Each structure stands twice: as C-alpha cells, then as structure tokens.
Amino acid sequence: MSEVKNEKEKSAGKALQEKLFTQKKNGLLKISDQEKETVDSFCESYKSFLDSSKTEREAVDTAIKLAVEKGFKEYDPKKSYPAGEKVYWNNHGKSIVLCVFGTEPLENGVKIAAAHIDSPRLDLKQHPVYESNELCLLKTHYYGGIRKYQWPTIPLALHGVIYKANGEKVDVTVGEDETDPIFIITDLLPHLAQEQSKRTLGDGIRGEELNVLIGSRPFNDDEVSEKVKLNVLSILFEKYGIVEDDFISAELEIVPTFKARDVGFDRGLIAAYGQDDRSCAYTALEAILDCENPKTTCVTVLTDKEEIGSMGNTGLQSHYLEDFIFHIAKNAGTDAPTVLSHSACLSADVSAAFDPTFPEVNEPRNASYCNYGVAMCKFTGSRGKSGCNDAHAEFVSYVRNIFDSNDVIWQTCELGRVDLGGGGTVAAYVANLGIDVVDVGVPVLSMHSPYEVTAKLDVYMAYKGFAVFFKN
C-alpha cells in the first residue's frame, strides 16, 4: 500500500511540476513531419534571398521585385488607399517600407515589423587603390562590429555602385559567379608570425591590415610607374568606364563569396553571410507579402545603418518611418501622433544562440537555443540595461498569447551574461515614437562573422510569428 501511495503522490507532484514549471523542449519534437517539410521548403527560398542580397541595396531591389510580384505598387504620398491595398516606399534605394492597409480606422494604430538589412562588412576607402612591391591592393574601412582576424584568407567579392563624374551609375558585382575572380586578404605563415602571435586576439589583425589583394600583373610599358596598379585600372576602365577619381563617389563593399549552405548531416542548420539581420528581414518581408486584407494596417520596415547606430537618412534614427506614418495618417483624415500612440512593433532582430563550445558567456536559463523557436528579448542594452527599450509587461503578454494560441514555437533570451553582454537594436528608436515594441528574432551562432549559422526551424518560426502578429 505504501508503494502505491508514494507512486500516486509522485504522479501528483509530477503533474503539479508540469503545470507550474517552465517546460522547455526542442521545437522539432513539437511539430509534425509535414510541418518539417514546410520548414525546409521555406528555407530554400530564404537561402536564395541571402545569396542575392549581400548588401542593403541588393536587399531592397530583391524586396521590390518580390513585392511587385505580389501586387504591391509604389507608394504615392498624395494618395489615400482603401483597405487591402498594398504599397511600398523605397527610401534612397537602401531602406524600404512595405504596407498593407487594413479595414479598421488608421487612428487605431498600425502593426510594424522592423528589421535591418545592413550587415558587418568591409567598405572601400575613398582612395582605395594602391600598389606595393608590385602587388595591387585596396584599402578598406570595416563597417560594424567585426572580429578582424576572421576576414583574411577567405574568398571575397566586391559589391556596390559607382557614380562617375558625369553622374552615370555603374553597378558592380565581382566574385559571386563561378567564372569570376575572387579577392583575398593575406595573412602571415605561422613560421614568420612569432611577433604577430604575441598580439591579443582582438589586435591580431589590425584595421589598416585589412587590405584586399586585387592584382599582380604589370602593364607592359617601361616608361610608367606603378605598372600593376595601371593594369588593374585599365581593366576597370575597359569594363566599367571608370577612372581612379570615381572611387570618391562610390559605395563599394567587400563581402564573403560564400553561398548559403545546409549544415550538418541532418541539414537542420544554415550557414550564410549576413544572417544578422537578413534572417529577420526575409521573414518579416515574407510575412507582409503574405498579408491579405488585415484588420489593422500592417507595415514591414527593412532599414539600413543599424550596425553603426541607425544614423543617416536611411537609418531608423531618421524620420522616414515617422514621415510615412504622417502621410498615411493625413490622407486618412487623422494625425501621426494618434496613429503612433496606438501602434505596436516587433523589432525583428537576431539573438545570440547558446554555443556549447563557449558556454561561459551566457547565463543558460535565459539564453536562446537553436531549434527552440523564434526568440523574444524583452530588453537589450548593456550592463544595467543601458540604452535599451525595456518592453512593457502588457505588450509582452499580448505577443506571448498570440504566439501560444497560433502554435508559434518561441523562447525568451538575453544577450549574454549581465556584466558581460550587451548590444542594441532598432527597438529604442521605434519606442521613441511612442510605439509599443519588443525584440523578436532568430538565434544565431557565430554572429557578426563572415559565415553565420541559424536553425531552419527558428527561421521559419520567425516568419510564422510575424505573420501571426499581422493577423491578430
């Protein structure tokens, strides 16, 4: 009798534990085989997006192409639009607002998913081309938070635009096609790196050592100096019609040539450049493209400059999102402050996934994990939440409830241990407009590296979460 009683008491305790404790479980154990197929199919399109959108300009171009295919039209600030109408607003070719008008009055607010489409990279300086010891190289200035030692000895491509003296635009992409040459940053062989090896890891490769090798063959003329540089510039002039001074009015980015690839024997992960934050940009984009006849007007913002503080007129510290809301509010017979004060936003940005090789940087109870779903980060900032948006409990409750009731697999997170971690997103700048906002995004391994890793399940659940947000 005693054994039976203890077993009943244990079962009651276990039931109570399951009721009261947080139940964490790998998301792949929660979904059907059919939904796993949906996850994999969705991520094939995602990988194609990553390969075609390695810069913010390319991401905007791709977004417009996909939007037009789904019936979106270019926005006219002078027009008012009926419910169900789909529009996009291209901001300087480097950020974009996409909107589907809802059936409810605009003064009830809008729902916004805001992601960024810039990623850490190397930008060319204004006078980048030089020759040294009969090799031709490019001087760079890194953009965003990179670990500089990760960039030498990997295949690199050149992307961007050049505006010539006459104003003509030249698009440049070299290194992506299998028949293209690639570029590279050299490093020392271990036999000669004794002094370099004494540097700290952060100083192992210095900013002024991130020089990109682009040529070695001299121009055949004994009367000229810098023969290799001349040969390279003659090739560029023949192909693009540019001269050296045209680099002054250019935006050229050095990015890895790596294609998006599956990781692991089970193909459950994706490795690719720029998944911070294009994993969230693509999922937020697909959510607005699939949005049909919503009650609340829905908006996806793909913004620029987040990696360097969201400054400039294509970053979210500028007024372009506020201006868009001003125009649609005015044309609907209301005002922007009223709309903004009733609006809500998911700041679509990635989180740092728990890495079992480096567990010490996280507090494991509050870290995000691969395959546990899209991650909600109530606050970012650093140390004492400095510089963050700390989402209100009411809004977190709302997001939690719509995710749970619509089978979105999700988790909570923070960016590293309290005294160690820190970081920012666009959430604070959206909140400054009076909008309720919380960070929701995809966990990433090796974030800010040339080849980041995400879980397919988490990418798909980010899409599902943004889509559910627009519908509820």
N, C-alpha and C positions, 0 to 999 in steps of 0.2 A: 504493500500500500504506500509506503514511504517513497519508493522509487517512482511510482505512478504520480504521486502528488508533486514531487520535485520536477518531474518532466512537464506537468501541467503548468507549474509556476514558471519554469524556464520558457515555455512556449508563450505564456502571457507576457513575460519580460521581453522576449524577443519581439513580439507584436508591438509592445509599447515602444521599444527601441526603434523599430522601423517607422513608427508613427512620429516620433519626436526628433530623431536624429536626421541630419542631412544625409541623403542617400546618393553617393557618387558612384557612377557606373559608366564604363566606356560606351560612348554613343552607338558604336557599331553593334553592340549587343542589344540595343533597343529598337533597331529598325529591321524591316523585312528585307528579304533578298531582292524584292522588286525595287524598294527604295534605294538599296545599294547600287543597283543598276542605274537609277536616276542620278545618283551622286556622281558616278563615274562618267556618265554621258555629259552632265553639266560641266564637269571639269575638263573635258576635251575642248569645249568651246572656250573655257577660261584660259587654257594653255595657249590657244590660238591668239586670244586677246593680248596676253603677255608678250608673245613674240612679235606682234605688230604694233606694240605701244610702249616702246622703251624710253620715250620722252613724253613730257606733258603735251607738246604739240601733237605728237602722233596719237596719244590717247584721246585728245579732243577730236581729231579727224576721224578716228575709229568710232567714237561715240556718236558723232553726227551721222556717219554712214549707217550705223545700226538703227539710230533713231528715225531717220528718213524712211528706212525700210519698214518701220512700224507705224508710219503715218504721222510722225512729228513734222511740224513746219517751223520755219524760222520766226521768232517772236517779233511782233511789231508793237512797240511801247504805246503807240497811239490807238491801238485797237482794244476792245473788250472781247472776251472769249466766252462762249457758252460752256456748260458742263460737258465733260467728255473730250473737249478739245485738247490737243497735245502740241506743245511748243518747246523750242529750245532757244537759248540765248548764248551765243558764242562771244566770250569776253576776251578779246585780243588774241584769239587762237590758242590760249594757254589755260583757260578755265571755261567751264560751261555750266549753265543752269538748264535743267530739263523739268518741265511742269506738265501735269495733267490736271485740268480744272475739275473740281468736284461739284456735287449737286447742292451742298449746303452753302449758306451765305459765307462770303470770304471773311467777314468780321469774326466768324467763329475760329479763325486761325487756319494755318496750313501745317502739314506734316513734312518734315525735311530729313533727308538722309544726306550727310555731308562727308565726303571722302576727299583725300588729296591724291593727285596723280603725278607729283614730282617724287623722285627717289634720289638717294645719295649717289653721287657720280663724280666725274672729273670734268670740269669746264676748261676750255682753252682760254688762255690769256689773250689780251688784245694784240700783242705782238708775239705770237707763239712759235713761229718757225725759226729754227737756228741750226747751224752746222757746227759740229765739234769733232775734231780728229777724223774728218771725212765720213761722218755719220750725220744724218739729218733727223732732228727730233722736234717735238712740240712741248712747250711749256704749259703746265696746267695749274689750275687753282681748284682744289677739291670743294665740292658743294655738299653741305650737310655733314652729318656725323659719320665719318668712315673710320675704319681701322686701317691705317695706311699700308701696313705690312701685307694686307690681303690682296693688294692690287698689282704688284709686279708678277711677271711670268705667267699671266693668264691671257688668253686671246681677247683682244679688244676691238670694238667697232667705233666708227665716227658717225654721229647722227646730228642733224640740225639744219639751220638755214644760214645763208649768207646774203646780205643785201649789198649789191655792188654800188659804185659811186653814182650811177645813173638811176638808182632805185630799183633795179631789176632784182627779183628774188630768185635765189638758187637753192633748191632742196638738195641735201647731201645725206646719203646713207651708204657707207662703205664698210664692209666686213661681215655682213649678215648672209649674203649669198655664198653658196659653196665655192663659186668661182672667183669670189672677191679675195683680195689680200686682206690680212688682218694686221693689227698693230699690237705692240707689246711694250711693257716697261721692264727693263732689265734689272737683275739683282746680282750680287756677288756670289761666286762659288764659295763653298764652305772653307776651302783651303786658304782663301785670302780674306776671310771675313772675321778674323780674330778681333779687330778693333770694333767693327760694326756689332759683333755679338756682345760686346760689353754695354751697349746701349740698352735702355729699358725697352720693353715690348712696344710701348706707345711711340717711342722715338727710333725704333728700328729702321723704319723708312721715314724720311722727313718730307715735308710738303714740297720743297724745292727739288727733291729727288724723284718725284713722280713725273718723269719726262718720258714721253711716248716716242718710241723708235718708228720712223716712217720712211726711211730711205737710206740707201748706201751706194748707189751707182752715180758716178760723176758725169757731168755734161762734158762732152768731148771738145774742149776748146782751151788751149793753154793760156790764152790771154785773159781769162776770167778767174776771179777768186770764188771761193765757196761753191765749188763745182757741183757738189751733191745737192745742196740747197737749190741751186739754179735748176738742176734737172727735175727736182720734185716740183718746184713752182711752175716749170714749163709744162709738166704733166697736168697740173691743176688748171693752168691757163687753157690748155688744149681741151680739157674735159668740161670745165665749168666757165671759162672766160673770165676768171678772177685774177687779180694781182695781189701782192702781199698786203697792201693797204686795205683790201676788202675784208680782212680778218677783223678790222676795227669795228665794223658794223655786222658782226656775225654772232650767232648763238650756236656754238658747236660743242657737243657733249661726247665724252668718251664713256662708253658703257661696255659691259661684257658681251661677247658674242654668244654666250651660252643660250641654247634653246631650252624652253620649258620641258622637263622630262619627269617621268614617273620615278619614284624612289622605292627601293625595296623589292624583294621577291614577290611580295603580295600587291605591289603597285598602289599602296594606300596613301602615299605622300607625293608631293610635287616639289621639285627643285626648280627655281627660276630666279632671274634677276628682277628686282623691283616689286616683289610681292607686298612690301611695305611702300605704298599703301594700295597698290593696284588690285590686291585681293579684295579689299573692301570697295574700291572704285567700281570694279566689274560687277560685283554682286549688287551694289546699290544701283548701278546702271540697269542691269537686267530687271531689277525689281520695278523700276519706273517704266521700263519698256513694256513690261507685262501688266502694268496697272491699267485697268479698264473701268471707266465710269465710277470712280471712287466717291464716297460721300464728302470727305474732306479733300480740298485741293492738296495735291502731293507734289513734292519737289525733290529732285536729286541734284546736288551740287558737287561737281568734280573740280576741285580747286588746286591752285598752284602755290608754291613757295612755303609749304608747311614745314619742310625740313630746315628752313632758315628763318623761321619765326613768323611766317604768314604775312610778310611785308609786301609792299608793291601793289599795283592796281590789279593784279591777278591773284593776290592772296586774300585770305578772309579777314585780315585786319583792315582791308579797304572797305568801301561801301557798296560794292557791286551787288551783293546779295540783298542788302537793305534797299538799294535802288530798284531792284527787280520787284521786291515786295511793294515798294512805293508805287510803282507804275500799275501793277495789277490791282492794288487797293483803290487807287484813284479812279481807274476805269470801271471798277465795280461799285463806285459810289461810297466808299469808306476811306479810312486813312490807315497808313502804315503802322503807327503805334498800336492801334486797336488790333490789327491783324497779328502783329508780332507778339503782343502780350498774351494772346490766346494760342500761340503756336507751340509745337513740340518738335524736337530734333533728336535723331540718333546720330551722334558723331561717329562716323564709320571709320575707325582706325584700329590698327592691329595691336595685339598684346604680345608680350614675351612668353613664349611657351616654355614650360619646365624642361630643362635639359639634364638628363641623369648623369652626364659627364661633369657638369658643373652645378651640383645641387645647392652648394653653399650660398649662391647669390639670391636664392628665393626663400620665402617662408612658405613651406609646402602646402599648408592648409589654405592659403589664399593665392596660390599661383594658378595659371591656366595650363591646361594639358592638351596635347594633341589627341584628337578623336573624342573629346568631351564636349564638343559643340562650340558655337559662337560665344565669345567671352564678353561679359559686361563688366566694365571698370567704372565704379561709382565715382572715383576721383583719380586724378593723375598727379601732376606736380612733383615736388621733391621734398625729402625730409618731412617737414611739418605741413605737407600738402601745399607748399608754396607755389603760387602761380596757377593753381588748378581751378577747374569747375568741380565743385562737390555737389553731385546731383541730389535733389530733394527726395526724401523718402517716398512722398506721394507719387512722384514720377517713376521712380524705380519700381514701386508696387504695380503701377499701370503696365510697364513693359514686362515685368515678371509674369503678370497674369495673362497678357495676350500671347506671350511665348508658350506658357504652360497649356493654355486652352487650345492652342493650334499646333501642338506637337513639335515645337521648335526645340531642339536639343541645345541647351545653353549652360554656361557656367559663369562664375564670378572670378575676378582676378585683380591683382595689383602689379605694378611694375617693379618687382624686386623687393628685397628687404627694406625696412623703413629707413635705416640710416645709410643705405647703400644705393637704392634705386632712385628713379626719378625720370621724368620726361613730360612732354606736353603734346597736346593735340589741338584741333581747331575748336574744341568744345568751349573753351573760355571765351573765345571771340564771338561765338554764336550766342552764348549766355549773356554777353554784354548787350545784346539787342533785346533782352527781356524774354528770351525763349527758354523753356524747359529743355534740358539736354543731358544726355548721358552717353558715355563712350560704349560702343558695341562693335566688336570686330573679331578678326581671325587671329588665333595664336600662331606665332612664327618662331621657328628655330633659326639661329644664325642671323638674326635681324640686322639690317644695315650692311650685310656682307654682299659680295658680288653674286652669291648664289644662295638665296634664302629657301627655307623649307616650310611647307604647310601641309596639313592633313586635308584630304579631299572632303571628308565628312564635314569638317569645320567650315570650309569654303562654301559648301552647299547650304549649311545651316545659317550662314550669314545672309545668303540670298533669301532663304526662307523667312528669316527674321525680319529683313527689310520689307519683304512683300507683305507679311502679316501686319507689320506696322502701318503700311499704307492702307490696308483694308479695314483696320479696326480703330 
